[in-house]
Amino acid sequence: MNRHKKKFLFFSLMILMTFFVSSCGENNYAKEDILTRLESEPTIVWGVKNDTKLFGLMNVGTNKVEGFDIDIAKAITKEILGGKGRAEFVEVTSKTRIQLLKNGNIDAIIATMTITDDRKKIVDFSDVYFDAGQSLLVKKGSSIKSVKDLKAQTTVLVVKGSTSAVNIRKAAPDAKILELENYSEAFTALKSGQGDAMTTDNAILLGMAEEDPDYTLVGGNFTDEPYGIAINKGQKPFLTKVNEALKTLKSNGTYDSLYKKWFPSETTTTKED
Ligand code: GLU
């Protein structure tokens, strides 16, 4: 074997070993019992949105992420771990969140995530903590008033990995669909005229309409989007703790006060469990 071949073999072997070691590490971390780890390391790592006003939005002034999902995550962390507990936040998008959970980069997803039967095949969900529904956002004065107006010549903006991207294809089968990476990109695309409407959950669109009053929600909700906290399968003890914490927050008034903080003009719509 000449020197070049040996060198090539050596490097190929190194790459293979690195890949093997890193993938083993990820799987072990995802499988490790979270509740056991929390006894010695009281930090829950939450996957959250960083670009979704009202749920998870990065405040560039404080460098902290803020929103309803963030506050619920902090409150659950305190319920489970007491004063010594810490909530750590890792940015996810609709497209990346399940993979980050599967890899063990995060313990749970609390990121405007709808509980669906398809998703339940790969992750477990907590009880419902927020009831949303899919709607449309358009520029004020638009001729689009509901999904019925989304005809072949209209372009609708959606975010990759969201239920909205799937649902809209059924609700408006003739419309053109343009998929963006995240919600800030999608709203920027709407404002720059790359689409005639944007579609996702009413609560997310509400945050955008608040940010820019030239935009408004139309047509009401055309789906139900119950939000749940996603946790890896095989983490039942942690899931039970999260559900117990949610119940306590709903019964002791914390949930209602956080709801009013972020959605002052809405009434609490989430059913009590
Ligand atoms: N709730 C929907 C979903 O889980 C849309 C919001 C989102 O993209 O996170 O896909």
Boltz pocket constraint, residues with backbone or C-beta under 6 A from the ligand:
constraints:
  - pocket:
      binder: B
      contacts: [[A, 94], [A, 111], [A, 112], [A, 113], [A, 114], [A, 159], [A, 160], [A, 161], [A, 162], [A, 163], [A, 164], [A, 200], [A, 201], [A, 204], [A, 225]]
      max_distance: 6.0
